[in-house]
Protein backbone atom coordinates (compact mmCIF):
# COMPACT_ATOMS: atom_id res chain seq x y z
CA UNK A 1 0.00 0.00 0.00
CA UNK A 2 1.50 3.25 -1.11
CA UNK A 3 2.21 5.55 1.80
CA UNK A 4 2.13 2.79 4.43
CA UNK A 5 5.36 2.71 6.44
CA UNK A 6 7.55 -0.35 6.20
CA UNK A 7 6.44 -2.80 8.87
CA UNK A 8 3.04 -1.15 9.30
CA UNK A 9 1.23 -3.82 7.30
CA UNK A 10 1.46 -6.24 10.23
CA UNK A 11 -0.22 -3.67 12.47
CA UNK A 12 -2.93 -3.04 9.90
CA UNK A 13 -3.61 -6.76 9.61
CA UNK A 14 -3.67 -7.11 13.39
CA UNK A 15 -6.24 -4.30 13.73
CA UNK A 16 -8.33 -5.27 10.71
CA UNK A 17 -7.64 -8.80 9.44
CA UNK A 18 -10.83 -8.68 7.38
CA UNK A 19 -8.95 -6.53 4.88
CA UNK A 20 -7.58 -9.74 3.39
CA UNK A 21 -11.12 -10.83 2.49
CA UNK A 22 -12.11 -7.57 0.78
CA UNK A 23 -12.09 -7.22 -2.98
CA UNK A 24 -9.14 -5.11 -4.05
CA UNK A 25 -10.93 -3.75 -7.12
CA UNK A 26 -14.46 -3.43 -5.71
CA UNK A 27 -13.76 -2.19 -2.20
CA UNK A 28 -10.16 -1.36 -1.27
CA UNK A 29 -9.22 0.71 -4.34
CA UNK A 30 -12.61 2.41 -4.47
CA UNK A 31 -12.57 3.39 -0.79
CA UNK A 32 -8.95 4.52 -0.75
CA UNK A 33 -9.40 6.57 -3.93
CA UNK A 34 -12.53 8.14 -2.48
CA UNK A 35 -10.75 9.16 0.75
CA UNK A 36 -7.76 10.50 -1.19
CA UNK A 37 -9.99 12.55 -3.49
CA UNK A 38 -12.42 13.88 -0.87
CA UNK A 39 -9.81 14.74 1.75
CA UNK A 40 -7.03 15.67 -0.70
CA UNK A 41 -4.63 13.23 0.95
CA UNK A 42 -0.99 12.78 0.04
CA UNK A 43 0.38 9.22 -0.09
CA UNK A 44 1.96 9.77 3.34
CA UNK A 45 -1.31 11.04 4.82
CA UNK A 46 -3.18 8.12 3.28
CA UNK A 47 -0.74 5.72 4.90
CA UNK A 48 -1.09 7.45 8.26
CA UNK A 49 -4.88 7.40 8.06
CA UNK A 50 -5.11 3.73 7.09
CA UNK A 51 -2.49 2.66 9.60
CA UNK A 52 -4.41 4.41 12.39
CA UNK A 53 -7.86 3.21 11.27
CA UNK A 54 -7.63 0.36 8.77
CA UNK A 55 -11.30 -0.53 9.24
CA UNK A 56 -12.16 2.58 7.19
CA UNK A 57 -11.15 0.55 4.14
CA UNK A 58 -14.18 -1.67 4.72
CA UNK A 59 -16.65 1.23 4.67
CA UNK A 60 -18.67 1.93 1.53
CA UNK A 61 -17.74 5.34 0.13
CA UNK A 62 -21.21 6.45 -0.94
CA UNK A 63 -23.33 4.79 1.74
CA UNK A 64 -21.10 5.39 4.75
CA UNK A 65 -18.26 7.85 4.18
CA UNK A 66 -19.94 10.47 1.96
CA UNK A 67 -22.84 11.20 4.35
CA UNK A 68 -20.46 11.60 7.30
CA UNK A 69 -18.08 13.88 5.42
CA UNK A 70 -21.03 15.92 4.12
CA UNK A 71 -22.44 16.24 7.64
CA UNK A 72 -19.12 17.39 9.06
CA UNK A 73 -18.53 19.89 6.28
CA UNK A 74 -22.05 21.26 5.76
CA UNK A 75 -23.81 20.94 9.11
CA UNK A 76 -20.84 21.34 11.44
CA UNK A 77 -19.28 23.87 9.08
CA UNK A 78 -15.79 22.41 8.71
CA UNK A 79 -13.81 23.89 5.85
CA UNK A 80 -11.98 21.28 3.70
CA UNK A 81 -8.57 21.88 5.32
CA UNK A 82 -10.05 21.67 8.84
CA UNK A 83 -12.00 18.54 7.94
CA UNK A 84 -8.84 16.92 6.61
CA UNK A 85 -6.84 17.77 9.75
CA UNK A 86 -9.67 16.56 11.97
CA UNK A 87 -9.98 13.21 10.19
CA UNK A 88 -6.20 12.73 10.23
CA UNK A 89 -6.22 13.44 14.00
CA UNK A 90 -9.27 11.29 14.73
CA UNK A 91 -9.93 8.95 11.80
CA UNK A 92 -12.37 6.81 13.76
CA UNK A 93 -14.89 9.66 13.51
CA UNK A 94 -15.70 8.18 10.11
CA UNK A 95 -16.34 4.76 11.64
CA UNK A 96 -19.04 6.01 14.01
CA UNK A 97 -22.72 5.91 13.17
CA UNK A 98 -23.94 9.12 11.60
CA UNK A 99 -27.40 8.95 13.15
CA UNK A 100 -26.58 7.22 16.43
CA UNK A 101 -23.38 9.02 17.35
CA UNK A 102 -22.27 12.00 15.25
CA UNK A 103 -25.62 13.80 14.84
CA UNK A 104 -26.65 13.00 18.41
CA UNK A 105 -23.42 14.36 19.88
CA UNK A 106 -23.44 17.49 17.72
CA UNK A 107 -27.08 18.10 18.67
CA UNK A 108 -26.17 17.74 22.36
CA UNK A 109 -23.23 20.12 22.05
CA UNK A 110 -25.32 22.73 20.24
CA UNK A 111 -28.65 22.49 22.05
CA UNK A 112 -27.66 21.45 25.58
CA UNK A 113 -24.13 22.71 26.06
CA UNK A 114 -24.65 25.76 23.86
CA UNK A 115 -21.50 25.49 21.79
LINRA-V84133 format. One record per run of one state. SS is the DSSP state (H for helix, E for strand, - for the rest). FROM is the first residue (numbers start at 0). LEN is the number of residues. If there is no record, write none. Layout:
{{SS & FROM & LEN} {SS & FROM & LEN}}
This chain:
{{- & 0 & 7} {H & 7 & 8} {- & 15 & 1} {H & 16 & 5} {- & 21 & 2} {H & 23 & 16} {- & 39 & 3} {H & 42 & 10} {- & 52 & 1} {H & 53 & 5} {- & 58 & 2} {H & 60 & 15} {- & 75 & 4} {H & 79 & 10} {- & 89 & 1} {H & 90 & 5} {- & 95 & 2} {H & 97 & 16} {- & 113 & 2}}
